[in-house]
Each structure stands twice: as C-alpha cells, then as structure tokens.
Amino acid sequence: MIASDLASLPFPQGADTWLETRRPYISAKTFHEYKLNIKMLGAFFGEMRVQEITGDQIRAYQQMRLEKCGPSGINHECSVLQQVLKRIGRWAEIAHNYQALPLSKEKRGRALEAEEKERLFRLSATNPKWEAAFLFAIISVNTTAGPKETATLR
C-alpha cells in the first residue's frame, strides 16, 4: 500500500496495515507488542484518519494515558505512532511539537540478600495459592528475565 492510501485510512486500520508491512523486518515479539500499542492508540484516535493526527492530539493522548500507565509505556506507544506518521510523511510537520515523557530517575528496588531469598522461596513454597509467585521468583532470580519477559513465557 502506498503512503497516500495509508494516510487516508482511519487510524486503527491504517496502523494495522502499516504493521503488516513491517512484519518481515521485526520479531514476532515486537510485532505482538506493536499490535498492543496500536490497540491502545486506536482506542484514543478512533476513526480519525492517520493524516489528521496533530501534535496537540498526541499530547492529549499522553496526558490521558498518564492516568493508567507509566511514561515508558506511553513513550513506546508514541514511538509506534511516530513510525506510522513517518511512513506517510507527516512526522516532519509534527516532530517539533512532540516531546517524549521524562522517565523516572528513582532507583528501583534492590537485590535480595541470600537469607532473604532463602526465606522467600521457603515460605512461598508452603502455600499452593502462591505457586505462580514462587515460580516467577525462581525464574527471575536465576535468569536475567524481568517481569515483562517472565509474564510472556509460554
């Protein structure tokens, strides 16, 4: 599909069409994540045509999403939107008006001490209702997998 045709489509359809053109160049996991991002973006932009999206609307999207999501997730969603708008040649008109959300500089938690790990595993193994948490902890401690990678395991 040529860019002018993509530009005239409603956002959800245009973004899905764009994503299909990207499939040969991205991993299955990235494709899945982009699909989720497009779903969130589509809920906001609705039937608005791709070419009609403005920087003000992107900022409104960011503010709306801040009520339910952190800045990293919103920036990822806006990155997909940016790629779609680049494809149709519209991003150059909007780029000066866009600003990614700042990410937190706070330290995130700390590593467990050996005694704390042993206690966590011992206690979590005693209750069948905690099995999922126990398995998550075992995988997390023994690999480099974080919450997102662990949650998407099959």
Backbone as a ProteinNet text record, in pm:
[ID]
protein_1_A
[PRIMARY]
MIASDLASLPFPQGADTWLETRRPYISAKTFHEYKLNIKMLGAFFGEMRVQEITGDQIRAYQQMRLEKCGPSGINHECSVLQQVLKRIGRWAEIAHNYQALPLSKEKRGRALEAEEKERLFRLSATNPKWEAAFLFAIISVNTTAGPKETATLR
[TERTIARY]
84.9	0	88.7	53.5	133.2	95.2	187	170.3	43.8	7.5	-112.2	-238.3	-242	-357.1	-361.3	-246.4	-235.8	-281.5	-244.2	-276.7	-426.1	-501.1	-644.9	-728	-664.3	-737.7	-764.7	-871.4	-890.6	-770.9	-732.8	-610	-597.7	-697.6	-677.3	-646.6	-718.5	-696.7	-561.7	-528.7	-401.5	-282.7	-292.9	-182.9	-165.7	-277.4	-269.2	-207.8	-245.2	-189.7	-40.2	-0.4	142.2	217.2	158.1	224.8	247.2	151.9	169.2	287.4	311.6	427	558.3	554.2	674.2	705.6	607.7	621.9	751.9	793.3	917.1	1044	1035.3	1154.9	1165.7	1063.6	1063.3	1034.6	1071.2	1048.5	900.3	862.4	723.3	685.8	778.3	751.5	728.9	813.1	796.6	664.3	629.9	502.5	387.5	393.9	288.5	280.4	395.1	396.6	343.6	382	330.1	178.6	130.7	-13.7	-86.7	-32.1	-91.4	-86.8	24.6	36.8	-67.3	-85.8	-183.4	-324.6	-351.7	-484	-509.7	-410.6	-426.1	-440.9	-357.8	-365.7	-499.6	-545.3	-671.2	-791.2	-785.1	-895.7	-908.3	-798	-800	-829.9	-759.4	-772.3	-894.5	-951.8	-1076.9	-1072.7	-1172.7	-1185.2	-1115.2	-1037.7	-962.8	-866.7	-857.4	-766.1	-621.4	-531.6	-390.8	-335.6	-367.3	-313.7	-365.7	-471.1	-532	-473.8	-387.3	-331.3	-233.7	-248.1	-164.3	-81.5	16.3	97.1	13.6	-85.6	-173.5	-249.9	-292.9	-365.8	-273.6	-148.7	-52.9	-30.1	-16.8	-1	-125.2	-243.2	-366.9	-367.7	-320	-309.7	-216.1	-100.7	-4.5	-68.2	-137.4	-199.4	-307.4	-388.1	-493	-432.1	-327.4	-265.5	-192.1	-145.4	-73.9	-159.9	-291.4	-380.6	-373.4	-328.5	-331	-198	-99.7	23.7	141.6	258.6	380.2	436.8	531.2	587.1	658.8	721.5	792.1	694.7	584.7	484.2	423.8	396	338.4	437.6	565	667.9	677.8	663.4	666	547.2	430.3	311.5	328.7	381.5	401.8	510.1	604.2	705.8	642.4	547.1	476	398.5	330.8	256.7	351.4	467.1	568.3	609.6	629.7	670.2	562.5	436.3	325.5	323.9	338.2	334.3	455.6	569.8	686.6	660.3	593.3	565.4	484.9	392.8	309.4	366.5	484.2	548.6	491.9	416.2	351.5	434.8	526.1	600.1	681.5	737.6	820.1	741	611.4	526.6	496.7	505	464.5	584.1	698.1	813.9	849.4	845.3	882.1	782.7	667.2	559.2	550.1	636.1	629.5	743.5	711.9	814.5	782.3	878.9	860.7	849.8	777.1	762.3	892.9	931.1	1055.4	1038.4	1145.3	1144.3	1197.1	1147.6	1185	1332.3	1397.6	1538.7	1552.9	1437.7	1441.1	1503.9	1576	1629.7	1514.4	1521.9	1417	1461.4	1410.6	1432.8	1578.7	1604.2	1739.8	1740.9	1858.1	1871.3	1848.7	1787.9	1766.4	1897.8	1913.3	2026.9	2001.8	2105.9	2093.7	1990.7	1992.7	1897.3	1753.2	1735.9	1603	1549.4	1636.5	1595	1553.7	1635.4	1605.8	1471.4	1445.6	1318.6	1201.4	1218.2	1113.3	1075.3	1174.1	1146.1	1086.9	1139.1	1088	941.3	907.7	770.3	674.3	718.4	627.2	600.2	689.2	668.2	569.1	531.5	442.8	294.3	259.7	119.2	89.9	3.4	-27	-82.7	-146.6	-202	-92.1	27.1	138.6	228.9	184.8	270.3	319.5	230.7	270.9	378.7	360.3	459.8	592	584	703.1	780.4	709	773.8	832.3	758	809.5	940	941.8	1061.4	1179.3	1155.9	1263.8	1322.4	1235.6	1282.8	1357	1300.4	1359.4	1496.9	1510.8	1637.2	1745.9	1706.2	1804.8	1830.1	1764.8	1787.6	1795.2	1810.8	1807.1	1667.7	1571.1	1434.3	1370.5	1310.7	1238.3	1090.1	1008.6	864.5	797.4	832.7	766	801.5	929.9	970.5	907.6	905.9	850.2	700.8	631.2	485.5	445.4	535.8	501.2	554.1	609.2	656.9	539.6	565.6	462.5	511.8
-118.3	0	123.6	221.7	344.3	437.8	528.5	614.7	698.6	748.2	832.8	754.1	626.1	542.6	518.1	493.7	469.8	593.5	711.1	836.6	860.7	813.1	841.3	739.6	635.6	533.6	580.7	531.2	556.1	497.7	561.6	522.3	372.7	307	164.3	81	106.5	31.4	68.6	197.8	241.9	187.3	188.8	138.3	-11.8	-85.1	-230	-260	-182.6	-200.8	-172.2	-63.7	-30.3	-144.3	-196.5	-302.3	-426.2	-460.2	-576.4	-556.1	-431.8	-406.2	-419.4	-407.8	-418.4	-561.4	-651.6	-788.7	-857.2	-846.3	-916.5	-862.2	-743.6	-677.7	-679.2	-728.1	-726.1	-865.7	-886.6	-1017.8	-1035.9	-1160.7	-1191.1	-1119.7	-1110.7	-1043.1	-893.6	-831.7	-689.2	-666.2	-755.5	-744	-746.2	-838.9	-851.1	-723.8	-671.7	-550.4	-430.5	-417.9	-309.4	-321.7	-443.8	-467	-416.6	-445.1	-395.7	-243.3	-184.5	-38.6	23.7	-36.9	13.7	4.3	-100	-114.8	1.2	35.8	146.8	279.4	300.9	423.8	433.1	321.6	318	351.5	313.5	346	497.2	568.5	713.8	783.8	744.9	815.1	771.1	657.6	613.3	612.6	669.8	669.2	787.5	863.9	975.4	921.6	988.8	946.3	971.2	885.9	894.9	1033.8	1088.9	1218.9	1335.4	1314	1421.4	1434.4	1343.4	1344.9	1461.5	1535.7	1652.9	1634.3	1722.7	1721.2	1746	1833.6	1860.4	1734.3	1658.1	1534.1	1430.8	1427.4	1334.9	1372.4	1501.8	1545.8	1511.3	1527.5	1490.9	1341.2	1261.9	1116.7	1086	1151.6	1128.8	1159.4	1270.8	1309.8	1209.9	1165.9	1069	937.7	891.6	764.1	770.1	889.1	901.3	860.6	862.9	821.7	671	593.8	448.1	379.6	454.5	392	482.2	422.5	499.6	559.4	652.1	721.2	630.1	524.2	434.8	369.1	317	254.7	353.3	474.1	576.6	614.2	628.4	661.2	551	424.5	314.9	325	354.5	368.9	483.7	595.7	711.7	685.2	597.8	560.4	488.6	402	333.2	435.6	527.1	632.5	714.1	747	821.9	746.3	616.2	537	537.3	528.6	532.4	668.2	775.4	910.3	937.3	878.7	891.5	826.8	711.9	638.7	724.2	805.5	885.9	1026.4	1054.7	1184.5	1295.3	1261	1361.1	1394.6	1308.2	1329	1458.4	1494.1	1615.1	1739.2	1740.9	1854	1854.9	1739.4	1724.8	1719.7	1674.9	1645.8	1760.9	1882.5	1997.5	2017.8	1960	1976.4	1858.3	1759.7	1637.4	1634.9	1587.1	1566.4	1436.8	1346.4	1222.1	1255	1172.9	1193.5	1159.6	1238.1	1207.6	1080.8	1003.4	880	907.6	832.7	849.4	817.4	895.5	872.8	794.4	760.2	687.2	549.2	507.4	372.3	275	162.5	62.3	-52	-55.2	-167.7	-197.4	-318.6	-365.5	-516.8	-570.9	-716.4	-774.6	-892.1	-960.2	-1018.4	-1013.7	-1079.8	-1230.8	-1310.5	-1456.3	-1509.5	-1455.9	-1501.1	-1464.8	-1347.5	-1303.9	-1393.2	-1428.7	-1519.5	-1655.1	-1706.6	-1838.5	-1836.3	-1732.4	-1719.7	-1704.9	-1622.8	-1603.8	-1737	-1812.6	-1939.6	-2042.8	-2047	-2142.6	-2114.4	-1989.1	-1953.7	-1965.4	-1921.9	-1925	-2067.6	-2158.6	-2298.6	-2369.9	-2306.3	-2372.5	-2355.6	-2265.7	-2238.4	-2258.6	-2354.5	-2380.1	-2257.4	-2166.5	-2046.3	-1949.8	-1968.8	-1882	-1942.4	-2050	-2120.3	-2029.4	-1949.9	-1862.4	-1763.6	-1704.5	-1611.2	-1682.1	-1802.9	-1882.1	-1910.5	-1957.3	-1987.6	-1861.9	-1751.9	-1624.7	-1587.4	-1598.8	-1562.6	-1651.4	-1780.8	-1874.3	-1835.7	-1810.7	-1773.7	-1640.8	-1544.2	-1410.9	-1411	-1483.7	-1486.9	-1562.9	-1663.8	-1749.7	-1716.8	-1614.3	-1571.2	-1419.4	-1362.6	-1217.1	-1169.6	-1260.2	-1224.9	-1132.7	-1026.1	-933.3	-965.9	-881.7	-908	-924.4	-839.5	-847.5	-976.5	-1011.9	-1135.6	-1257.1	-1256.7	-1370.6	-1383.2	-1270.7	-1272.7	-1324.3	-1314.1	-1358.1	-1496.8	-1565.6	-1702.3	-1795.3	-1892.5	-1992.4	-2128.9
0	0	0	-83	-89.5	25.3	57.8	174.4	168.6	51.4	42.4	75.3	37.4	72.3	223.3	281.3	425.4	503	454.3	521.7	531.6	435.1	432.1	510.5	561.8	637.4	780.6	842.1	985.4	1061.2	1172.7	1240.9	1267.3	1328.3	1358.4	1233.5	1126.8	1002.8	940.2	939.9	883.1	960.3	1092.3	1174.7	1157.8	1151.7	1128.6	992.4	893	758.1	759.5	825.8	837.3	906	1014.8	1090.8	1004.5	921.4	833.5	739.1	696.3	608.3	683.9	816.1	898.9	939.7	927	976.6	932.9	805.9	766.5	833.3	892.1	943.7	1096.4	1164.7	1311.1	1365.3	1490.5	1552.2	1584	1608.7	1644.8	1774.7	1868.1	1995.4	1973.4	1891.7	1861.1	1789.7	1696.2	1625.3	1725.5	1820.1	1922.1	2007	2049.5	2131.5	2053.8	1926.3	1842.5	1827	1813.8	1799.7	1924.5	2042.3	2167	2173.9	2131.1	2129.6	2036.1	1920.3	1823.8	1881	1954.6	2017.1	2113.4	2195.8	2290.2	2215.2	2115.8	2036.5	1964	1910.5	1836.5	1922.9	2050.4	2141.8	2158.9	2149.2	2164.6	2031.5	1926.9	1798.7	1718.7	1756.2	1695.1	1543.3	1483.1	1336.9	1270.4	1347.4	1289.9	1184.6	1073.9	967.3	1011.7	967.1	1006.7	977	862.2	821.2	905.1	983.1	1061.5	1202.2	1241.9	1377.4	1391.5	1502.1	1527.1	1654.1	1671.7	1792.6	1917	1907.8	2022.2	2062.8	1964.5	1995.1	2059.1	2016.3	2076.5	2222.5	2251.8	2391.3	2473.5	2414.7	2484.8	2513.3	2418.5	2438.1	2555.4	2556.8	2664.3	2800.1	2810.5	2937.6	2978.7	2883.7	2913.2	2962	2898.5	2934.2	3067.9	3107.6	3234.7	3353.4	3335.7	3443.9	3469.1	3368.1	3380.8	3349.8	3304.8	3255.8	3289.6	3297.2	3323.1	3195.8	3210.2	3094.1	2995.1	3041.7	2949.8	2852.6	2903.1	2816.6	2718.2	2765.4	2678.3	2569.5	2604.8	2505	2399.7	2440.9	2344.1	2248.5	2302.8	2218.7	2120.3	2169.2	2081.8	1977.6	2009.4	1910.8	1792.1	1820.4	1711.3	1628.8	1696.3	1625.7	1538.9	1592.3	1518.1	1391.2	1401.9	1285.6	1177.4	1220	1123.6	1054.1	1132.2	1075.3	986.1	1018.2	930.2	794.7	797.5	673.7	575.7	628.9	538.5	517	574.3	555.4	643.4	743.6	829.8	953.3	993.6	1117.2	1113.6	1000.1	990.2	1032.3	1006.8	1044.1	1194.5	1258.2	1398.2	1493.1	1445.4	1531.9	1625.6	1577.3	1661.4	1776.4	1764.1	1861	1958.7	1942.2	2023.8	2124.2	2242.7	2344	2417.7	2418.8	2493.5	2641.8	2713.8	2857.9	2928.7	3028.6	3101.3	3184.6	3190.7	3268.7	3409	3503.6	3643.1	3663.7	3749.2	3782.1	3912.7	3974	4100.4	4082.8	4185.5	4185.4	4205.2	4140.7	4150.3	4239.8	4359.5	4448.4	4473.9	4516.6	4544	4531.9	4520.6	4515.2	4654.1	4657.1	4784.9	4836.9	4967.2	5031	5026	5040.9	5034	5133.2	5255.8	5357.5	5318.1	5258.4	5216.5	5104.1	5010.1	4901.8	4957.1	5045.7	5104.2	5176.6	5252.5	5325.4	5228	5125.8	5024.7	4960.8	4916.4	4849.9	4946.8	5066.8	5165.9	5197.6	5223.6	5259.2	5140.5	5025.2	4909.7	4862.5	4890.4	4851.4	4943.2	5055.6	5151.7	5120.9	5031.9	5003.9	4855.5	4820.9	4680.1	4606.6	4678.3	4614.3	4570.2	4621.1	4587.6	4480.3	4417	4321.2	4208.7	4151.7	4040.7	4086.1	4204	4255.8	4283.4	4336.2	4364.5	4235.3	4133	4004.7	3940.7	3948	3895.7	3965	4097.9	4173.8	4136.8	4122.4	4085	3948.7	3852.3	3717.6	3722.5	3790.8	3796.7	3862	3971.4	4044	3967.3	3890.9	3825.1	3678.1	3627.9	3489.2	3488	3371.2	3358.6	3320.5	3320.3	3281.2	3384.4	3335.4	3420.8	3418.5	3481.2	3489	3353	3257.2	3127.3	3054.4	3054.8	2987.7	3054.8	3185.6	3258.8	3236	3231.4	3212.9	3074.3	2976.8	2841.2	2808.2	2906.3	2882.4	2850	2767.3	2732.1	2773.3
[MASK]
++++++++++++++++++++++++++++++++++++++++++++++++++++++++++++++++++++++++++++++++++++++++++++++++++++++++++++++++++++++++++++++++++++++++++++++++++++++++++

